[in-house]
Amino acid sequence: MKSLLYLGLCGFFAFQSCASIPDGAETITPFDSQKYLGSWYEVARLEFRFERNLDNTTATYTLNKDGSIKVDNRGYDVVKKRWKQALGKARFRGATDVAALKVSFFGPFYSGYNVIALDDEYKYALIAGRSLKYLWFLSRETTVPADIKDAYLDLAKKLGYDVDALIWVKHDRTQPDPSEWLE
C-alpha cells in the first residue's frame, strides 16, 4: 500500500511539474527544434537551488536517437571554485512544433520548459518554467542587444515575473574540457 501511495504521489508531482506554464504565458508556435539545438549562454535567471552560486552557465541541446533532446548544462561554482555539469533529457509535451517541453535531470521527474519568446534567427530565447519562480534568458552570445533585452524583460514583467530579482550571469571564464571536471 505504501508503494502505491508513493507511486501515486510521484506521478502527481511529475504531472504537475511538467504540464504547467504561468498564467498568460504562451509557448512559441511554430517552433523548429532543429534550429534551437546547439549551445546557448544563460544571460539571466531567477535564482533556484540547482544553479546557486553558478556563473559562466551554458546549455547545449543535441538530438538523441530516440527523438528526445540531450540537455547539457554547465557552470562555474564561484564558492566551491569548480566547474559543474548537469545532464538531462527534454521531451515535447505535445506537438513538436510547439515550444512546450518537459525536462528531467532526475529520472522520472520532469519540470516545465516553455519557450515564450524567441527571435526569428533563434539567437535569443526567454524560457518560463512551471511558475513565476522559474525564468531563464538565453542567448547564442554572451551579450544581448538592448532592444531584445528590453522587449523580453517587458514580456516577463507583464506576465508577473519579478525582473528586479534576475541574476545577470557573468561570462568571464573559458570552460575546460569535460574530462577535467570535478563533477
C-alpha positions in Angstrom: 0.0 0.0 0.0 2.8 2.4 0.8 4.5 1.8 -2.5 1.2 2.5 -4.4 0.8 5.8 -2.4 4.4 6.7 -3.2 4.0 6.0 -6.9 0.8 7.9 -7.0 2.4 11.0 -5.3 5.4 10.8 -7.7 3.0 10.6 -10.7 1.0 13.6 -9.4 4.1 15.7 -8.8 5.7 14.7 -12.1 2.4 15.6 -13.9 2.1 18.9 -12.1 5.7 20.0 -12.7 5.7 19.3 -16.4 2.2 20.2 -17.5 2.0 23.8 -16.4 3.1 27.3 -17.5 2.5 30.6 -15.8 -0.9 32.2 -16.4 -0.9 34.4 -19.6 2.3 32.9 -21.0 2.2 31.3 -24.4 4.7 29.0 -26.0 6.2 29.7 -29.4 4.4 28.2 -32.3 5.7 27.3 -34.9 8.9 26.0 -33.2 11.8 24.4 -35.1 13.7 22.2 -32.7 16.5 21.7 -35.2 17.2 25.5 -35.3 17.0 25.6 -31.4 19.7 22.8 -31.0 23.2 23.9 -30.1 24.8 26.0 -27.5 23.3 28.8 -25.5 24.7 31.2 -22.9 22.5 31.8 -19.9 22.3 35.6 -19.7 20.0 35.9 -16.7 17.9 33.7 -14.5 15.8 33.7 -11.4 17.8 32.0 -8.6 17.0 28.5 -7.7 18.9 25.9 -5.8 20.4 23.8 -8.6 22.1 26.9 -10.1 23.0 28.6 -6.8 26.5 30.3 -6.9 27.0 29.5 -10.6 28.2 31.9 -13.3 29.5 31.2 -16.8 26.4 29.0 -17.3 25.6 27.4 -20.6 23.1 25.0 -22.0 23.8 22.8 -25.0 21.0 20.9 -26.7 21.6 17.9 -29.0 19.2 15.4 -30.5 19.2 11.9 -29.0 18.5 8.8 -31.2 15.1 8.3 -29.6 14.0 11.8 -30.6 14.4 13.3 -27.2 16.8 16.2 -26.6 20.0 15.8 -24.6 20.4 18.8 -22.2 24.0 19.6 -21.1 24.1 22.4 -18.5 27.4 23.7 -17.3 28.6 26.4 -14.9 31.3 27.6 -12.6 30.6 27.4 -8.9 32.2 30.6 -7.5 32.0 29.4 -3.9 33.5 25.9 -4.4 35.7 27.2 -7.2 35.0 24.3 -9.6 33.0 23.6 -12.7 29.7 21.7 -12.5 27.8 19.8 -15.1 24.2 18.5 -15.2 23.0 16.2 -17.9 19.3 15.8 -18.6 16.7 14.9 -21.2 13.9 17.0 -22.7 10.8 15.8 -24.4 7.9 17.6 -26.1 4.7 17.7 -24.1 2.7 17.5 -27.3 3.3 18.5 -30.9 6.9 19.0 -31.9 6.2 22.4 -33.5 5.1 23.9 -30.1 7.9 25.0 -27.8 6.3 23.3 -24.7 8.7 20.8 -23.4 9.5 18.9 -20.2 13.0 18.4 -18.9 14.4 15.9 -16.4 17.7 15.7 -14.6 16.4 13.2 -12.1 15.0 10.1 -13.7 11.2 10.2 -14.0 10.7 13.7 -12.5 10.1 16.3 -15.1 9.7 20.1 -15.0 8.3 22.6 -17.4 10.5 24.2 -20.1 8.4 26.7 -22.1 10.0 28.9 -24.8 7.9 32.0 -24.5 10.0 34.4 -26.6 12.3 33.7 -29.5 13.6 35.8 -32.3 13.3 34.7 -35.9 17.0 33.8 -36.1 16.9 31.6 -32.9 19.6 33.8 -31.3 17.7 34.9 -28.1 15.2 33.0 -26.0 13.1 33.5 -22.9 12.2 30.3 -21.1 9.4 30.0 -18.5 9.2 27.1 -16.0 6.1 25.9 -14.4 5.5 29.0 -12.3 6.7 32.6 -11.8 9.7 31.2 -9.8 11.5 29.9 -12.9 12.7 32.1 -15.7 15.8 31.9 -18.0 17.1 34.4 -20.6 19.3 32.6 -23.1 21.5 33.9 -26.0 23.8 32.4 -28.6 26.3 35.1 -27.5 27.3 36.4 -24.0 25.6 39.8 -24.7 22.2 40.8 -25.8 21.2 43.9 -27.8 19.3 46.5 -25.7 16.1 46.3 -27.7 15.9 42.5 -27.3 16.7 42.7 -23.6 14.1 45.4 -23.1 11.4 43.5 -25.0 12.0 40.2 -23.2 12.1 41.9 -19.8 8.9 43.8 -20.6 7.2 40.5 -21.5 8.4 38.8 -18.3 7.2 41.8 -16.2 3.7 41.7 -17.9 3.4 38.0 -17.0 4.2 38.8 -13.4 7.8 37.9 -13.1 10.0 39.9 -10.6 12.6 41.1 -13.2 14.4 43.0 -10.5 15.3 39.7 -8.9 17.0 38.4 -12.1 20.6 37.3 -11.7 22.7 38.6 -14.6 25.3 35.9 -15.3 28.9 36.7 -15.8 30.8 35.0 -18.7 34.4 35.6 -17.9 35.9 32.1 -17.8 36.7 29.5 -20.5 35.1 26.1 -19.8 37.6 23.3 -19.5 37.4 20.0 -21.4 34.7 17.9 -19.6 37.3 15.2 -18.8 38.9 17.8 -16.4 35.8 18.5 -14.4 35.4 17.5 -10.8 31.6 17.0 -11.0 
